[in-house]
Amino acid sequence: MANQNKNIKPFRPNVYWIYGGILLILGYLALTSNNSVSKKMGWTEFQELVQTNAFEKLLVHNRKNLVEATVKPKRYAEVFKSETIKPGTTPKVIVNIPSADKFSDFYDKVVKEQQVTTPVSYEEGDDMFWNLIYSIGPIAFFIILMFFIMRRMSGSAGGGPGNVFSVGKSRAQLFDKDNDKKVTFKDVAGLAEAKQEVEEIVAFLKNPAKYTELGGKIPKGALLVGPPGTGKTLLAKAVAGEADVPFFSLSGSDFVEMFVGVGASRVRDLFRQAKEKAPCIVFIDEIDAVGRARGRNANFNNNDERENTLNQLLTEMDGFGSNSGVIILAATNRADVLDKALLRAGRFDRQIHVELPDLNERKEIFKVHLAPIKKDESVDTEFLARQTPGFSGADIANVCNEAALIAARNNKLAVQKEDFMSAVDRIIGGLEKRSKITTSEEKRSIANHEAGHATLSWLLQYANPLVKVTIVPRGKALGAAWYLPEERQITTREQLLDEMCAMLGGRAAEELFIGKISTGASNDLERVTKQAYAMVVFFGMSDRLPNLNYYDSSGQDWGFTKPYSEETAKLIDTEVQRFVNEQYERAKAILTENAAGHNRLAAVLTEQEVIYAEDVEQIFGKRPWASRSEEILNDERDDSNDQLASPIDL
């Protein structure tokens, strides 16, 4: 009984009860108010008015010995004397009569003698039940309505997401150890370093004494940072599955609402629940939706709803005790836009970088996603991993799914290697559009353009190894060339220049061998221009502006002004133009020297529409500086189906 008494919450009146009482009184007055004006009158005076035909109708209540007489509008002043009658009202006269029989005798006599035409109706009396409903019904209705509203406002009614009175409640999903569907660290392929750090967070919660005995403190928060699709949310799900503690999951956008103060209220409610469930983990996905740096736009009002929400989040995160057992996990693709107060030690003590998987990690990811797929012996995970540089875990999952769909479309019993290569082509370049109509002149221009890319990429030392060239339209591109880029951590100036030269090979081939240029090189020019600006402004590779970097990696930006003068801006433009012009002239020079090979390659491409690296090798010979990727690619190649990554579009 003692425990039950503790669970009973005492009644605490609040301001909502006052509002409810006022609403109750106003509603009762509105329902019980009568828009009629009544006047009591004596029997004698009433008889005189009846004889002069002053009433529109008469209602006789038999049991009450009462008559309600409705006065004609023209007789208002006479009947009510000096009383003013408001528009819209119905003036009535109430008369106590000796009895219904005497009134009937009087009325019959008046009708006979005075020719009175006033209609009369008789009523036996009011039903006691309906009288009771009419008298207490409005009061009961408003009491019930007020009680219902108070319950919803206090949260005892358990309103869902669509409940207008629960806008200030947290929308976090709670996962506990009793959930059947769990994701564990075994389900997370690759990401060895990131997985190790989040495993340590789980260990903190499972055995905190191991760390606190030595004087250490459990980290308050960890921020998962990385490109889209790399597995940040999957890591958080694995933490939820591994930790035997409650796990709250929500998105940063769940704090944002059109109502003022709702975001801060939801933050308070979230952390209140977390403290009650401690030890626990709170995961906020896409935290940049609410955690952007404050005060970026000085000309606008900074006291907005998002900043109020962020301020409340900062306060709640820093308000925990050192060993309260509540750990905050968050994920974002854009850590550079987050507020610095959010990233400081004491809030997010750790930043866990979840990068794109390397070769070995891609192998592990392929093994996970290939497990449920029926495949034949031609499928090699190492070959697929080498064919997908720069792919995230989500991209690899998409490749496996597309390959299975392609195999099913072709009525195959198992997914083959060529299906995976077609899936890679489908994802990178788009769906083939062989039905698209192109003229013979356009086809010749496209073939020369793509042959220019293929020729330069084969002859330049640092250009990415060629895999496949096609003039079959894919997606928005009329043609494309696939390359197998090297997986390197740093890039030299010579490598960047060779890549620029190869990208300009299509436009150079059009000018040299067709005599006129087209709009097909727009994508190449866009990439070349961006790379040239990066070399000058970010990498400090210009001879006239050496060792300078105008990029603010802290994410604070430079405000509304550039961090350099107008003269420097002109110099940057000049250097960018010089880089592009030099590589364009270099591309034309190389193509001129190898004009015969280029023309032959363009002719083969026009005839076959798709060519592979071995076709280029037959024309130009073996590359003298074949990379390790090319050697493995040549070893794995069968049936000339080797294709891949990073196309240059026409």
N, C-alpha and C positions, 0 to 999 in steps of 0.2 A: 504493500500500500504506500510505503514511503516513496518508492521509486515512481509510482504512478502519480503521486502528488507533485513530484519534481517535474514531471513531464507536462503538467497542466500549466499553460501560460496564463498569467494574470491578465485581466481585461485592462487595456490601456486606451482610454479615449484619445482621439486625435482630432485635428481640424476637419477631417472629412465627415465626422459625425455632425459637426455644426452645419456644414454645407447640406448634409442630408436632411437635417431637421428643417432648415429653411425651405428646401425643395419640397418637403412633405407639406408644410403649411401652405405654401403657394399653390401646390397642386390641389389641395383640398378646397381652398378658397375658389380656385378656378372651376372645379367641378361642381361645387355646391352653390355657386353664385347663380342668381336668377336675373335674366335680363328684362323682367317685367316689373312694373310699378303697381303696387296694390294700395287700396284705401278701404278701410272699414266704414261701413255705412249702416244707418239704422233702417229698420223695416219700413217705416212710414215714408222716409225720403226715397227709399228704393222703389216703393210702389208708384210714387209720382213720376220717377224717371222712366219706369217701364211703360207707363201710360203714354209718355211722350216719345216712345220708340227711340231711346238714347243708347241702346245696347246692340251690338252685333250678334251676340249669342249668349246663351245662359247655360250654365252647367250646375245641376242640382246634385248634391251629395246627400243621399237618402239617410244614411246612418249618422252623418255628422250634423244634419239639419243646417246645411250650409249651401249658399249659392255663390258661384264665381261668375261674374258678369263682365264681359269684355266690352269696353266703351268704344263707341264709334269715334273716328278721328275728329270729326267736326264738332263733337260735344266735349272734347278734352277740357277746354277752358271752363265750361259750365259745370262739369262734374268735379274737377279737381281745383276749382277756384283759382288761387294765385300760384299754385304749384307748377313749376316748369317741367315739361316732359322732354327727356332726351330722345334724339333720333334713334330709331332701332328698337325702342322699348315697346312693350305691349301693356298699356294701362288696364287694370282690372279693379273691379269693385267686389268686395267680399261682404256678404250679408248673412247674418244669423236669422234664420226663418223659424216661425213657431213649429212647423212640421212640413213634411213634403206634401201631405194631403191638402193643407191649407194653402200652400203656394200653388198647387195645381188648380184649386178652385178659383183662386184669385186670377191666375193667368188665363184660365178659360173664360172668365168673365171679361177680362180686358180685351182679349182677342175678339170676343163677340161684340163688345160695345165700341171699342176704340179702333178696331181693325189693325191691331198690332201684328207685325210679321216676324218678330224676333224668334229665331229657332231655339228650342229648348232640348237639352239632353239630360238624361238621368243616369246617375252612377250609384251602384249599390254601396261601394266603399272600397278602400285599399286593401290589397292582400298583404297580410302581416309579413310574409316571407320577403316579398319584393320591397316592402318598406324597409326591412332590415338590411337587405342588400344595398339599397339605394343610400342608406344612411351611413353604414360602416364600410361599404365596398371600396370607395376611393381611399379611405384611410388604410385599409388592409393592403390595397394594391401598392401604395407608395411605401409602406413599411417593408413589404417583400422586395420591391425594387431597390430600396436603399440597402437592405441587407445583402442582396446579390452583388450590388456595386462595391460595397465595402469588402466583401470576401474576395472579389477579383482584384481590387486594389491592393489588398494585403497579401495576395499570392496564394491564399489558402485554397482557391479554386483550381490551381494548377493550370493556368492559362498556357496555351501553346504559342508557337511563333507568330500566329496571326492575331493574338490577343492584344488589343490596343492598350490594355493596362499593364502589360508585361514588357513594354519596350525597354524599360530600364534593367531587365533581368539579363543575366549572361546566357549566351546561346551555345556555350561550350558543351560538346558531347563528352560524356563520362564513360571511360573504359576501365574495367576492373579485372581482377584475376579470374573471375568466373566466366568471362567471355569465351565462347567456343572458338571463334575464328581469330587466330593469333598469327602474327607475323613475327618470326624470330630472326636472330642474326644469321642463321643458316640460310634463310631465304634471300639474304642480301649478298649478291655476288660482287667481287671487287671491292673497291673503297676500303682497302685494308687499314689505312691510317685513320680515316674518319671513323670507321667502325670501332677501332681500338679506343678512341677518345669517348665515344658514346657508351661503350661497354664499361668504361671506368665510371661514368655517371651512374649507371645501373648498380655498379658495385658500391658506390657511395651510399645509395639508398638501402641496399640489402644488408650491408655491414658497416654502418657509419662509425662504430667504435674503433675499427681498425685504423681509421684515419684521424679521428679526434683525439685518440689517446696520445698521439705524438704532437698534439697542439695544432693540427691542421684544421682548416675550415672547409666545409663542403661548398663547392662553387654554387653561386646563386643562379647563374644562367649560362647557357651556351648558345651561340648563334651559328647556324649552318648556312654557309655562303657558297654559292656556286651557280653555274649556268643552268638553264631550264633542262629538266629531264635527267639530271645526274643522280637522282635518288635521295634527295634531302627528305622528302616526305616519307619515303620508304624507310629511311633510317629511324625517323620518329616513330613509325608504326612498329618497327622492331624493338625499340625501347619500350613501347607500350606492352608488347608481347612478352618481353623478357622480365621486366620489373614487376614484382608482386605488390605493386602499389597502385592507387587510383591514377588515372591518366586523363587529363582534360585536353581536348583538342578543339581548336576553332581557328578561323581565318581572321586576318587583320581587318578585313572589310566587315566582319560581324560587329565591330565596334562603331562603325560609321552609320549614322542615321540622319534623317532630315530633321529630327526633333532636337532642339538645343538641350545639351546636358545629358543626352541619352548615352553617348559614348563613355563619358566619365562614370556614369552610373553603372554601366555594364562592367567596366574595369573593376570597380569596387565590389560588385556582386561576385565576379569571377574569383577575386583573391579572397573574398570572405569564404566562399565554398572551398577554395584550396586550403585555407588555414584549418577549416573544420575537418578536411580529409587528410591532413598531413600525417606522415610523409607522402608526397605525391609529386607528379610532374605535370606541368602546364605547357602545352605546345601551341604556339601561335604561328600559323603558316602565313607567308606573304606579309610579314610584319611591316614592310615598307609602305603599306596602305595607310598605316596610322603613325609610323615612326619617322616620317620625313623630317629633315632638318627644319627648325623653326626660323622665321624671320628672313627667309630668302627674298621675298618680295617686299621691299621696304615701302613701296608706295601703296600697298594694300593693307587692309586691316588684319593684323596678325592674331587677334584674339578670336580666332574662329573655332568651330567645333572640333576640327581635327587636332589643333594644338591643345585645346582643353583636354581632349582624350589622352594625348601624349603626356601632358603634365601629370595627369592622374596615374598613368602607367608608370612614369618615372618615380612618383611618390610611393606607389604600392611596392615596386620592386626593391626600393631602397629601405622599405619599412620593415622587412623581415628581420627576425633574429638571426644571428650568425649560423645557428644550427637548427633552424626551424623545420628542415626537412622538405621544403618546397623548392623545387628546381624548375626554372623556366627554360624551355627549349623554343627556339624561333628559327624560321627559315626565310631566306630572301635571295633574290637574284641580283639585287642592287644594293650592296652594303655601302656604296659610296654616297648614297643619298640619305642615309640614316643620320639622325641627330647624334652629335658626338656625346651628349650626356647619356644617351642610351647605350653607347658602346663602352663606356668607361668601366674600369674594374669596380666590382661591387654590384653591378647590374648584370651585364654580360661579361663574365670573367674570361670566357674562352670564345674564340672564333675558330670554328672547324670548317676548313675549306674542302668542299666536295667538288673536285675537278672532273673534267672529262676523262673517261677511262683510257688507260694506255693499252698496249697490245695484249699483255697478259690478263689484264682485267676484262678486256673485251672477250677473251676466250671463255672466262668464267661466266660472263653474262650470257654468251651464246649457249653455253651448256645448260643454263637454267631455262632459257626460253625454248631451246630445242627439245627439252625432255618430253613435253606432251605431244610433239609433232611426229607423225609417221614419215620417216626419211629413209633414203636408200644409202648405199655405201659410198656414193660419190660425194656426199656432203662431208666436208672437212672443216672443223671449227677453227683451226689455225688459219686456213686459207680465208675463211669468211672474216676472221678478225683482222687480217692484214688488208682485206678489201674495204674495210669500213673505218679508216682513220677519221678522227674528229666526230664520230658518232657517239651520242649519249646512250645511256641505258634504255631510255624511252625509244630512241631511234632504232636500236637493235631489236627491241620487242616488236616494233612496227615492221621491220624487215622480215622477221620470222612469220608474222601474221600475214603479210602480203604474199610471201612465198607460198604459204599454205593455200591462200585464196587463188593464186595463179595456177597452182597444181590442180586444184579442184575444178577450176574453170576449164582446164584442158583434159579433164576426166582421167587423171592419173591416180594410180593406187598409192603412190608415195611421193613425197616432195624431193625433187632432185636438185643438184647443184645449179643447173641452169635456171631453175625457178627462183633461187635465191639471188642470182645475178640479175634476173629480170626485175625482182623486187627492189634491188638497190637502184637500178636504172629508174624504176617507177618513182621512187622516193626522191631521188636527186634531181632528175630531169623532168619528171612528169610522165603522163601517159602518152604513148605513141599516137600520132594523128596522121596515119598514112592516107586518110581520105582528104586531107587538106590539099587544095588545088594550088600548085605552083607552076609558073611558066618555065619554059626551057631556059630563058635568060636568068630568071631568079635562081633556078637550080644550079646553073653554072656559077653564078656569083657566090652562092652558099658553099659550093664545093671548093672554090678557090679560097674563100675565107677560112674554112675549116682546115684545108690543106696548109695554109699559111701558119696556123697555130701548130699543127702537127709537125711541120718541117722545123720550125724554130725550137720547139720543145725537144726535138730529137737531137738537134745540133748544138744547143747551148748546154754548157756543163752543169749549171746549177738549176736548170728548169726542172719542174716536176716530171717524173717518168710518164710517158704516154701509155694509155691502156686501150683506148677505143675512141674512134671518131665516127660520127654519124651525121647525115644530112636529112634524116627523117625527123619531121617536126615533133617536138615533145613539149607539152605544156604551152608556154608562151614563146619558146625558143624555136627557131627554124632549123637549127642545127646545134650540135654540142660536141665537145671533146672532153673525155674523161681522163683524169690523171691520178696517179698514186703519190700524194705528197709525202715527203719525208717527215717523220715525227721527231722534231728537234725542239730544244728548249730555247735556243737563241738563233738568230738569223743574221748573217753578215750583209754588208752593203752589196757585195757582188751577187749574192743570192737574190736580193731584192731587185737589183737591176736586171738580172737574167729573167726573173718572173715578169717584170714589166715589159721587157722586150718580147717575150713569148705572147703576152696578152695583146700586144700591138701588131702581132704577125698577121691577124686577119685583115685589119684595115690596110696594112702595107701591101698585102697580096692583092687586094682589090685595086689599089692604085697602080701597081706595077703591071698586073697581068690582064686586067679588065679595062683599065684606063679611066675609071670613074668610081667614086666611093659611094657608099649607101648608108642607110640608117641602121644596118644590121650590127654595127660595131658599138652601139650605144652602151651596152653592158660592159664591154671591154674598156671603153674610155672612162666610164664611171669608176671602175675598180683601179685603173691605172692612176687616175687623178687622186683618188683617196690615198693610194699607196705613196705617191710622190709627195703629197702634203704631209703624210705621216713621217716620211724620211726627213723632211725639212723642219717641221714644227715639233715633232715628238722625239725623234731619234738623234737629232743633231748631226746628220750625215751630209749636210751641205758644206761646200768649200768656203762659201762666203758667210755662212752663219754656223760655224762649227760649234759643237758642244753646248748647244742651247736647247732647252725644252720648255715649251709654253703650255704644257698640260698640268693641271692641278690634280694630282692623284688623291689629295685629301678629301675631294668632293665638295669643298667650300666654294669653288668657282671663283671667278675674278669680278663678279658683279656685272654691271652693265657696260663696262669698258674693256677693251682688249689689253692684255699685259704687254703690249708693244706699241710703238709709234706708227704713224701712217707711213713713214719712210721705210720702216722695217716690214710693214705689210706689203708694200710694193716690192721690196727685195724678196720676200717670201714667194710672191706670185712669180717673180722673174726666175727664181731658182726652180720652182715647180715646173714652169714652162721649159726651162733648160733641160731638166731631167727627162721630161716626156719627149722633147724634140730629139735629144741625143739617142734615146732608145728607139725612137721611130726610125731615124736615119740608119741606125745600126741594124734594125730589122730589115729595112729595104736592102741594105748592102748584103746581108747574109742570103736573102731570098734571090737577089740578082746573081750571086755566085752559084747558087744551087737551083737556078731556074728550071733546068731540065728535070731534076728530081721532083720539084714541086709540081710542075705541069703533069708529070706522069702520075703522081699521087692524086692530083685533082681529077684526072681522067678515070682512074680506078674508083675513086670515091663517087664520081658521077654515075658510073656503071653499076657498082655494087651497093651504094648508099651507106654501107657500114663497113669499116675496115678496122683491123686490129694492129697491135704493135708489130707482129711478125710481118704484116704487109709493108709497113714502113721500113722494117729491117731489110727486106728484099730490095728495096729501092736505094736506101742510103747506107746500108751495111750496119754492122753491129755498133752500138754506142760504145766508145772507148772508155767512158767513165760510168759504166753501169753501177747503180747503187745496190746496196744490200736488198732493198725492197724489190728492185727489178730482178735480181738473181732468184729470189724466192718466187717471185711472180712467174718467171719463165719456167722454173721447176714445176710449179703447180698447174701451169696452163695445159688444158686439154680441149680439143675440139674447137679451138679459137673462140672460146666463150668468155674470156677474161675481160672484165669490165670494171670500171669504177669511178671513184669518188670525185668530187670537186670539179664539175664541168665548167667550161667557158662557153657561155651561150652566145648565139648569134641573134 
